[in-house]
Amino acid sequence: MWRVANAQITWRSSTHARREIENRRREYNEERPKRALGGPTPAAYAKQLQ
C-alpha cells in the first residue's frame, strides 16, 4: 500500500505495482504534453534535441 497526495493506492502484488508504475511513467513521458517544454511530450522534446 502506498500513500500519495492524500490518496491510498493498493496493489495486489509487486508485479502489479511495477506494471502500474511503468504505465504511469509511460503516460507521463509519452502521452501528456508539457507547457514548460513548449507543448510537446517529454519524449517528443527529447527527440527534437537529437
C-alpha positions, 0 to 999 in steps of 0.5 A: 500500500502506498500513500500519495497526495492524500490518496491510498493506492493498493496493489495486489502484488509487486508485479502489479505495482511495477506494471502500474508504475511503468504505465504511469511513467509511460503516460507521463513521458509519452502521452501528456504534453508539457507547457514548460517544454513548449507543448510537446511530450517529454519524449517528443522534446527529447527527440527534437534535441537529437 
